[in-house]
Amino acid sequence: MRALLIEDEPETVAHVAEGLAAAGWAVEVASDGGRGYELARLGDFDVLVVDRMLPQLDGLALVKKLRAGQVATPALFVTAMGAIADRVDGLEGGGDDYLVKPFSFAELQARVNALVRRAQTQPRERTQLQVRNLVLDRLARTVRRGEREIELLPLEFKLMEFLLMHVGQLVTRTMLLEQVWGFHFDPRTNIVETHISRIRGKIDEPGEPALIATVRGAGYLVAGE
């Protein structure tokens, strides 16, 4: 397994690189965002560990550029920027998970392993998810409803993907917070409701049946029929 660590703090580099290497990973290090972007764009890595505050190109801009270029390597932000707004920005920008400094290496390793397992266990035959006339292409990162192409932000895409992977099942707010945002606590914000509302505004048009139903007091449901 190969990891790319994009980090400019020598202590963090030593802590993470040595720990991953001891766990059997081949680790490559980039100390600035420009170099990190080039390696991530051209290299064959299983996971990216990215600081938010980097010289040349900050980590958030780096991951956004990768996602715009269809590079889907799982990315874990490791940063001192721990406010809820910072976490949301990181996940909105295409990050897959978010870990705040200071952290234990055991937690970082667990999160990295979880990202790799998630990438490896995604059903290969299900590169497209469909319900009614809406089709989400997981490789091309596109969404269409009928003949209409729908532009979703990275986090909106991730949320829609999760809902479509659970068609016909009740999806709770807690499930979405944990699986889409990576929150293992309730941040007491309306981020789930806001993003669901935003997605509905994009995928539903007058005359079209709504795809995402609210089950009052329980969660959300995408029905197959």
Helices and strands as residue ranges (DSSP letters): E 2-6, H 10-22, E 26-30, H 33-42, E 47-50, H 59-68, E 75-79, H 84-92, E 97-100, H 105-121, E 128-131, E 134-137, E 142-145, E 148-150, H 154-164, H 173-176, I 177-181, H 191-203, E 212-215, E 219-222
